[in-house]
């Protein structure tokens, strides 16, 4: 496997970890507070000022959107699941 493929898999793993609402870590808390800022991961705009890693994680959204399904809870929140 090429190094670029390994990198893509590692970044996809970050998306998976962000999607796990029952699994909070320091990294996910930081991401939610400072990068997502209460916004949906799928709607965050890619800014020129964001880091290389965050920009590439956001660019991977289009590659995995077909693998995602939504789970509607009480009508106020929708979570994505892989």
C-alpha positions in Angstrom: 0.0 0.0 0.0 1.3 3.5 -0.8 2.0 6.0 1.9 -0.7 8.3 0.4 -3.3 5.6 0.9 -2.2 5.1 4.5 -2.5 8.8 5.1 -6.0 8.9 3.6 -7.1 6.0 5.9 -5.7 7.7 8.9 -7.7 10.9 8.1 -10.8 8.8 7.5 -10.3 7.4 11.0 -10.4 10.9 12.4 -13.8 11.4 10.8 -15.0 8.1 12.3 -13.8 9.2 15.8 -15.5 12.6 15.4 -18.8 10.7 14.6 -18.7 8.7 17.8 -20.9 10.7 20.1 -20.5 8.2 23.0 -16.7 8.4 22.8 -15.3 11.8 24.0 -11.6 12.4 24.1 -9.5 15.5 24.5 -9.0 15.6 20.7 -12.7 15.4 19.9 -13.6 18.0 22.6 -11.0 20.3 21.2 -12.2 19.7 17.6 -15.8 20.4 18.6 -14.9 23.5 20.5 -12.4 25.2 18.3 -12.9 23.9 14.7 -16.6 22.7 14.5 -17.8 25.4 17.0 -21.3 23.7 17.3 -21.6 23.3 13.5 -22.3 20.1 11.7 -19.1 18.4 10.3 -20.8 18.2 6.9 -21.5 21.9 6.7 -18.2 23.4 7.9 -16.6 25.7 5.3 -13.0 25.0 4.3 -11.1 28.2 5.2 -7.8 29.2 3.7 -6.5 29.7 7.2 -7.1 26.2 8.4 -4.4 23.6 8.8 -3.3 21.2 6.1 -4.6 18.3 8.0 -8.1 19.8 8.8 -8.4 21.0 5.2 -7.7 17.4 3.9 -10.1 15.8 6.4 -12.8 18.2 5.2 -12.0 17.4 1.6 -12.6 13.7 2.3 -16.2 14.3 3.0 -17.2 14.0 -0.6 -15.4 10.6 -0.8 -17.3 9.1 2.1 -20.8 10.7 2.0 -22.3 7.7 0.1 -21.3 5.5 3.1 -23.1 7.6 5.7 -26.7 7.1 6.9 -28.6 9.5 9.2 -30.2 8.6 12.5 -33.0 11.0 13.5 -33.5 11.2 17.3 -36.1 13.4 18.8 -36.4 15.6 15.7 -34.0 18.2 17.0 -30.8 16.3 16.3 -29.6 14.1 13.5 -26.4 12.2 13.8 -24.4 10.6 11.0 -23.3 7.0 11.2 -20.8 5.1 9.2 
